[in-house]
Amino acid sequence: MSLLDGLEVGQVVAERSFPLTRDTLVRYAGASGDFNPIHYRDDVAAAVGLPGVLAHGMLTMGFAVQPVIDWLDARGWVSDYQVRFTRPVVVDRQIGAVVTVAARVGVLDDAGARIDLTATVGEQTVLGKAQVRVTAL
């Protein structure tokens, strides 16, 4: 069965939520090498005018594409992935944050499909024009 069989424009192919804590940010900093203190120190974030400690943009971007990767399994591959960072993900010291992702078919064509991602924290969208091109094997 092909990846594209039965798909329709507008269809949700994957949804997932990713809880974030300050520990998550420290672990990601270690893995990525991005130790900018705005990702773990409230005083530094406040000093530069931020509303709080922020999740790394690439961490948010990685979370957003993961449901598509899981949905693809071994039936296809990601040929392109782009996002615009529209709003920072503030990670509260006590309650953290939850990034929720919905992946919806935007376009079907001979080359595969464009999957449009909606990434939100609470009621606010945090990525704009988040799109993944997938190609069937």
C-alpha positions as CSV (number, residue, x, y, z in Angstrom):
1,M,0.0,0.0,0.0
2,S,1.4,3.4,-1.0
3,L,1.8,6.2,1.4
4,L,-0.6,8.3,-0.7
5,D,-3.4,5.7,-1.0
6,G,-6.6,7.0,0.6
7,L,-5.2,10.4,1.6
8,E,-7.4,13.5,1.1
9,V,-6.6,17.2,1.3
10,G,-7.5,18.4,4.7
11,Q,-7.1,15.0,6.4
12,V,-5.3,15.0,9.7
13,V,-2.6,12.3,9.5
14,A,-1.0,12.7,12.9
15,E,-1.4,14.6,16.2
16,R,0.8,14.6,19.2
17,S,1.7,16.7,22.3
18,F,5.2,17.2,23.7
19,P,5.6,18.3,27.3
20,L,8.6,20.5,28.0
21,T,10.3,21.2,31.3
22,R,13.4,23.1,32.2
23,D,15.1,19.7,32.4
24,T,14.2,19.1,28.8
25,L,15.9,22.4,27.8
26,V,19.1,21.6,29.7
27,R,19.2,18.2,28.1
28,Y,18.7,19.7,24.6
29,A,21.3,22.3,25.3
30,G,23.8,19.5,26.0
31,A,22.8,17.5,22.9
32,S,22.9,20.5,20.6
33,G,25.7,22.5,22.1
34,D,23.4,25.6,22.4
35,F,24.1,26.8,25.9
36,N,22.6,30.3,25.4
37,P,21.4,31.2,28.9
38,I,18.0,32.5,27.7
39,H,17.1,28.8,27.5
40,Y,17.6,28.1,31.2
41,R,18.1,31.3,33.2
42,D,15.2,33.5,34.1
43,D,17.4,36.5,35.0
44,V,19.1,36.5,31.7
45,A,15.9,36.1,29.7
46,A,14.4,39.0,31.7
47,A,17.5,41.2,31.2
48,V,17.2,40.9,27.4
49,G,13.4,41.6,27.4
50,L,12.0,38.1,27.0
51,P,8.8,37.0,28.7
52,G,10.7,34.1,30.3
53,V,13.0,31.2,29.5
54,L,12.5,30.0,25.9
55,A,12.6,26.6,24.3
56,H,15.2,26.3,21.6
57,G,13.8,27.0,18.2
58,M,15.3,23.9,16.7
59,L,13.8,21.8,19.5
60,T,10.4,23.2,18.7
61,M,11.0,22.5,15.0
62,G,12.1,19.0,15.8
63,F,9.0,18.3,17.9
64,A,6.8,19.7,15.1
65,V,8.0,17.2,12.4
66,Q,8.2,14.2,14.7
67,P,4.5,13.1,14.2
68,V,5.0,13.2,10.4
69,I,8.2,11.0,10.8
70,D,6.2,8.5,12.9
71,W,3.3,8.5,10.5
72,L,5.6,7.9,7.5
73,D,7.3,4.9,9.1
74,A,9.1,3.2,6.2
75,R,6.6,4.2,3.5
76,G,8.3,7.5,2.5
77,W,10.7,10.2,3.4
78,V,10.8,13.9,4.1
79,S,12.2,15.7,1.1
80,D,11.8,19.3,2.4
81,Y,10.8,20.9,5.7
82,Q,10.4,24.6,6.4
83,V,8.9,26.7,9.2
84,R,8.8,30.3,10.3
85,F,9.3,31.0,14.0
86,T,6.3,33.3,14.9
87,R,6.1,33.1,18.6
88,P,8.6,31.9,21.3
89,V,7.8,28.9,23.5
90,V,8.0,30.1,27.0
91,V,8.8,27.3,29.5
92,D,7.5,28.1,32.9
93,R,9.7,27.0,35.9
94,Q,6.9,25.2,37.6
95,I,4.4,24.0,35.0
96,G,6.6,23.9,31.9
97,A,4.9,24.1,28.5
98,V,3.2,21.7,26.1
99,V,3.7,21.9,22.3
100,T,0.8,20.4,20.5
101,V,1.2,19.4,16.8
102,A,-1.4,18.6,14.2
103,A,-0.3,17.4,10.7
104,R,-2.8,17.9,7.9
105,V,-2.6,17.1,4.2
106,G,-2.3,20.4,2.4
107,V,-1.5,19.3,-1.2
108,L,-1.4,15.9,-3.0
109,D,0.5,15.7,-6.3
110,D,2.5,13.3,-8.4
111,A,5.6,14.0,-6.3
112,G,4.0,13.1,-3.0
113,A,2.2,15.4,-0.5
114,R,2.7,18.6,1.4
115,I,1.8,18.2,5.0
116,D,0.9,21.4,6.8
117,L,1.8,21.5,10.5
118,T,0.0,23.5,13.2
119,A,2.1,23.8,16.4
120,T,0.5,25.5,19.3
121,V,1.2,26.2,23.0
122,G,-2.1,26.7,24.7
123,E,-4.2,28.6,22.2
124,Q,-1.3,30.3,20.5
125,T,0.4,29.2,17.3
126,V,4.2,29.1,17.6
127,L,5.2,28.2,14.1
128,G,4.0,29.8,10.9
129,K,4.0,28.2,7.4
130,A,5.2,25.0,8.8
131,Q,5.3,22.6,5.9
132,V,6.7,19.2,5.2
133,R,7.1,17.7,1.7
134,V,6.9,13.9,1.8
135,T,7.7,11.5,-1.0
136,A,6.4,7.9,-1.1
137,L,8.9,5.1,-1.6
